Amino acid sequence: MRNVRLLVAYDGARFYGWQRQDGFDSVQQSLEEAVLAATGQRATVHGAGRTDTGVHALGQVANLHLDTRLDDDRLRHATNAHLPAGIVVREAETCGDDFHARFSAISKRYAYQVVTSRFAPAFGATHAHWLAWPLDVPRMRREACVLVGCHDFAAFGNTGSPRVTTVRTVQHLRLIARRERFFFVIQGDGFLYNMVRTIAGTLIDVGRGRLAEGACARALASRERDDAGMTAPAAGLHLVSVQYPEPTFAGRYRGRS
């Protein structure tokens, strides 16, 4: 029996989130069924983050315990052969038995994509939030700076989600602007339920002028959800990477030269 961690990418628009749910296609279920078909073994696949319906991943990390003669590379290929469209195991590697994709993580990085074209995009509508009105990017950048650091983010989380504390540390928050699109890239030691989407929605509302400058500081101080902005749609959110104390996927597959 060995512990294998996986680097997984998936199109969240094709699944009802990460977590297995009876009657709905989930990423976890798809991986577990593919592993069963490839190895003949049932295994529970633990993910670093339980992404919601419509949320995508470029670098989700998962782990599972298996007793198989397949080496890491053959296991990856065999699993991919049984996965449905929209999900791929990018890498597989045997790791220490105490590694857990969720509990061993020290930080996660997300990107939220916004398209700002005049008309709705012909492609990729399920991978970005489309806005047809102008935004004040410098104003949004000033607001974003307020959120960096250790704060009580109660105003930016879903009030119905259980949590021991609402204090989190945002390590980085950048707005990267490109022609007709931009990205909020945020990294932190953990996030409340819907926290990243609410931060994105709040910054968008500030950029639109629906919230006055200083809204983020007021929301942090009041801890009231009504003082923050909208929860941005799931389509724009991508889990980019997960960080751990140890090096992971050091021999990443680079594709054919």
Helices and strands as residue ranges (DSSP letters): E 2-10, G 12-14, H 27-39, E 46-47, E 56-66, H 72-81, E 87-95, E 107-115, G 125-127, E 129-130, H 137-147, E 149-152, G 154-156, E 167-178, E 181-188, H 195-208, H 215-222, G 225-227, G 234-236, E 237-243
